[in-house]
Structures are given as structure tokens and as C-alpha cells.
Amino acid sequence: MAPRDQSCGDGGEVDPEGGIEAPLLSSGSSFFQDPAHEDGDGDEEARRRRRRFLLAGRSQSNTTSQVALVGVGVCPIESLDYELIENEVFKQDWRARGRGHILRYVALKWALCFLVGVLSAAAGFVANLGVENVAGAKFVVTSNLMLAGRYGTAFAVFLVSNFALTMLATVLTVYVAPAAAGSGIPEVKAYLNGVDAPDIFSLKTLVVKIVGCIAAVSSSLHVGKAGPLVHTGACIASILGQGGSSKYHLTCKWLRYFKNDRDRRDLVTCGAGAGIAAAFRAPVGGVLFALEAVSSWWRSALLWRAFFTTAMVAVVLRALIDFCKSDKCGLFGKGVLGGVLGSLHNFFLDKVLRLYNFINEKGQKYKLLLAAVVTICTSCCLFGLPWIASCKPCPSDTEEACPSIGRSGNFKKYQCAMNEYNDLASLFFNTNDDTIRNLYSAGTDDEFHISSILVFFFTSYFLGIFSYGLALPSGLFVPVILTGATYGRLVGMLIGSQSTLDHGLFAVLGSAALLGGSMRMTVSVCVVILELTNNLLMLPLVMLVLLISKTVADAFNANIYDLLVKLKGFPYLEGHVEPYMRQLSVSDVVTGPLQAFNGIEKVGHIVHVLRTTGHNGFPVVDEPPFSDSPVLFGLVLRAHLLVLLRKKDFIPNCSASALDASKQFLPHDFAKPGSGKHDRIEEIEFSAEELEMFVDLHPFTNTSPYTVVETMSLAKAHVLFREVGLRHLLVLPKSSKRAPVVGILTRHDFMPEHILGLHPFLFKTRWKKVRFGKSAFTNLVF
């Protein structure tokens, strides 16, 4: 065996790719050290055994990307710790908690859900209020200029106002909070799957999301508020779950119970559901959206809290809207083809976003330029396309003002077409919660000319695709709803006398079809539509349309949010297991070298490892004289090591510490900071004497980490990793004669690009969802 001072952490192998969160293998432990390096000779058999072990492990590291596109900025990402860290400090704190602590904890959970619901409703109300007043004022001025025959001035006002609003939203997003770009739903979906990134739920992201959303929607870009409101609700929940701010001395010892990723995950799930409830005034639909579209873990207790949160949203929002009916808020208050169109929408959007990402990589000025080009093109289309629409003559017996009467030439044609076009467009500029209700209550095809329907359909379809992905807050729900509605009304007009169904019903069914075809949500969309229309008679038709559209679209591509998550580069763990994973064991994907610490480790070695690697978990191995043989004691986190090093509670020699850790450290010392906030080893300074001292890791090590044997199939390990919500999964050897731990699995080890990179032959046996044009069925290609 190696001398005792070496086994306490003197030396160690360092991963050259320090920024990679991959398994590492260390030579710091005496088990891995060659006796020939100790005194020139040694047991030859032991040396060969250690060499065989080292050569048997893979020397390459997991090079899966550790960055992702968050909003419009590339940011480092890391996994979340949903596992309970059962170390000695945690156990002492848990034993000290009485009945009062538990009751307080439960009461605070419900109180926070109440606050999330109230604040999400307020954010939705502010967004609707701002859009109605800003966009309404713009259209009033433009319409008055048109009625006065000042077409050029009207177009200039329309163009300049749209340009200014778009630039406001883009500048705020690019220079203040890049994470606020887009809908934010892919980021929320990735977070609830266990992926964290800086600033996705920060206060500045929340403010820019609300202000930018108002400006973007008011600028006539074909974007909506529903997606940004989901992100807004998640931001509110995350901020409340951080337990205040130590920087601004706004902390409460009661809220320290929520300084962990498990409770924050539940609160963010409630916030996401609250966002949908605020957008559509559909509390049950909001709960089902959180369950169906964004969450990766669900349980019955969370269902009740999510429903309570969305119910608070509905109550508060209804009260605020009733208040505005007293004129105190300005202008506020006044099938199969669907599956094909939905899949085409996802296909075109994916291509456009890839083009936008290529442009955005060139710098911030290009992001502004791209937004400017799109808003100018959108303004020209919205102002100019009605000229090509036909105009129905006004009834001869009408007593109301008609643009076709008393006018002549192009103005008469334009005014008539613009009147019909604006009747359709007005549905979009109403509040999101009224959109489907207005579509359903809209009249028959006698009110609209088929050319107006066609113009609005293509405008919504393609401008919605090109508007999403700009460097500003934007959502997909309402553009998809409006596009689907025009498609449904067009079908109703083409069927004509062959059907007695109301054409407003066709509009709603068209919206459901396109939502099912693009977003692949069925239950939540069905419930949202029923909550808005208050008509249970359409339930069978809506269910049938959603099932058909989703089934057809699934044959072509994935849902839009899965495509966005993949495009952004988030290491998302799917709920299903790829069949080729059953051909592999966990030892086939574990890469090295592995970095392990001794139970009593030298400070200098810990500092060196933390500075040269980016790993967040390290096995702790006890060796003689602390154990009869090398044995795995547990797992220690980087964040906890940084707390120990910052406290500098070191011991002078390699011996067990006599100090009581529960008296030296408080539980909240190890509490998780806010999302994206982390301590850095570079911020801690050490003297030469301190680097030669030791630290006892035993009281701070998780003694019951999840482990698997190296012969377990990768498929079973994937199920365990995802269902429990792990960050690290230790791999133990099959033989007791080997090292006590042979590797660590992280979520990056389950990524297809990593697995297929190690085993390219699996490309031939990979499960493929067959799309039309490739094959007719889903099969396993051998």
C-alpha cells in the first residue's frame, strides 16, 4: 500500500477537458497507484492488476456539449439535484424538526402557490392591458388617417410604430436579458427535466419578458402572449422559491426549506400551469398543460397545488377584467389536413429557426437587423395584402355605413377588403383568453369573402413562422390558433350548403386541428377549448379532430417543443428508452478517467481538482486505516466542497476530526442558491500553509447515493436515472477485487450522440420512427 500521506490526496490525475461534466478516474487513491512509483519495486502481480484495470476503462471523456441556446444567447448548462443529500448535517437537521416545522412547511407550500397564482394573474392582466392600449391606439390612428384618405401617412405611421415597438422589444432582449427571447416554454420544459441555465428565471428576465411581450405583440408581429406568460409564471415561481435575496438582506429563515431543487421544481410546474390559465382563463386547462406538455415528473400532491394555483389565477383575473369593464383601463375590455398543416408548420419553423440561429451567431447587430427586416416585411404585408382581396357588395337595404357605398376606385376596393380583413385580424388583437371564444361566436361566411379568408390564412401561417425565433419575447399559441381558425372557416365555406354546422364551429375545430398537429397536445387543448366556449356538445368533434391531427402529424415529425428543445441543444431525457440501449450495459458508456477523493483529503488536492475540472460530484472512498479495504463511503458535491473550503475548518493532519459538524455548520449553509447562481473556486484564496492541511469529508458526504452494477443494461439505468430525477449515478464493479467504484453516469452519458459516438455500429440497429416518404410503419431496422 501507498504511504498514508499519499492516500490522503497527494497527487491525482486531472481531466484535460475540465469543462466537461463527465466521469473521471483518479490516481489519487492508493488503490490506483503503482507500487513501483513508491519505492522502485513492489508486488508485480498487484502492479499488473492495477494496470489491467486502468487499461480496461475508457480513457476518453464525454465530449457531449455543456452549453445550450437559452433564449438567443449560448449559456453553460448543468443538471439539477433532485436527490436528497443524506449526509450527517442533513440527518441532524431532520431529527431536530418537530411537528411545528412540518406544519409550517406544508402551510408555506400552499401560501407560495397562492402568491404564484395571484402574481401570474397580475402579470397576465398587465400584458393584456398593455397590448390592448398600445395596439389599439396604433390602429385607431391608422384607421382615422385611412378614412381621411391619407394613405401614405397612414402607412408611415403603421410602419414606424411597428418598427419602434419591435426594436424596443429586441434591444431589451439582446442587451438586457437574452434568456427572455422566444416563448420560454422549451427552457421551462428543459428545467423541469433537470437542466439548469443562468438567468432563465431571473428578475431581469421576468421584467423584460413582460415589457418585451407587450411591445412585440403590439408591433403587429404574428406572435402571441400565451408562451411568454408560461415563462413569466415559471419566473415568478422560481423567484419566490429562492427564499429571498441575501444580497439585498431580504431573507426569511422559514423559506430556507425551499432552497432545494425538488421544491423549486414543483413550484415552477405550478407557475407554468398558471401562465396558461392567465393566457386563456382556463384553470383546468392550465393544470393539464403543465402535466401534458412541460413536466417530466408528476404526483397527486402536485396536482392539487397546481389546481389551487390556477384557480387563484382565474379568480384574480376575473376580478381585474370586471374592474376594467367600467372603462377605467383605456381600450382594454372593449382533421387530417390539420395534422398535415401542423407538421408542415413544424418543418418550416425548424428550418427558419436554423437560419435565424446562423444569423444571430454573427453578433448583436445582426439580431437587431433581422428583427427590423421581419417587422418591415410584416407591416408591408399587413397593409398591402388586403388590396388583392375581393370585396362583396354591400346589401342594398342596409342602413349601416358600408365602405362600398359613397366611395369609388381603389379606395372603395381597399376599404371593403380592409374591413373584412380587420374583422378577422381583430380576433387576434383581442385578449388571448377571448380568442377562441370570439372565433366560435363569429358569424357565417356571409360576413367574410373567401379571398379575405385566404389572404389572412397565408399571412398568419407564414408570418407566424417568420416572426417566431426573433430576439424578442414571442409565443406560438395564438398565431397557430388564428391560422387554424381561418383554415377551419375556409373548410366551412367550401363545404357550404352540404353542412348545417355553424361556421364558427368550423373555426374552432380548425384551431384544434392545427394545435394538435403542431404541438401534439390533446387533453389540455380539448379542455381549454371547452372552458372557453362553454359548449360540451362539441366535445366529441374536438376529441376526434385532435386525435386525427396528432396521429397524422406524428407520422412526419416531432412536436414543436421537442424540436425546439433539440435545436437549442438541451440534454433532454426522453420518457421512452431507445431499444439499442438494451444492447449495452452501463460499463459500455462509462468514460474516464474518474476522480475520487479520500474520506480525509488534502486541501491542496481538492482545490487543484476543482480548479482543473468542471465536475459536480465526486466519489468518496475510505481506505485503511479507516476501513479494512477500499470501500465506497458516498458522494460529495462540488457545491458542498466549496462551502467547506470557504469556511476553512481544516485539520492539521490526516486523522478523523473530533469536531461536531452540526455545530460548525448550519443546514442553510448548504442550501441551493437561486437558479444559475453558483460559487466559484477562483473566488476563494488559500495560503501555502492551508493547502497542506486536510479536511474531513465524512460528515458532508451523501452516504446513500443511487448506485448500479456495471453489468446493468443501459435501458434500466436510463429509467432509474430519469424517474428518480438523478444528477449522478454511481457505477459499482461486479467483482469485489476491483476498485469500489468504476465510474459515474450523468445525463450526458444517456444522450444518443454520446452513445452512438462510442458505438457507431448501433446506427444500423437504431429504432426509427418511420415517416411518410421513408416507410409506412414504425420498425426496428436490422
Beta strands, then each sheet from edge to edge (+ up, - down):
strand 1: 67-70
strand 2: 73-76
strand 3: 78-79
strand 4: 195-196
strand 5: 244-245
strand 6: 250-251
strand 7: 597-598
strand 8: 600-602
strand 9: 617-622
strand 10: 631-637
strand 11: 694-696
strand 12: 707-709
strand 13: 729-732
strand 14: 743-745
strand 15: 767-768
strand 16: 779-780
sheet 1: 1+ 2-
sheet 2: 3+ 4-
sheet 3: 5+ 6-
sheet 4: 7+ 9+ 10-
sheet 5: 8+ 11-
sheet 6: 12+ 13+ 14-
sheet 7: 15+ 16-
end
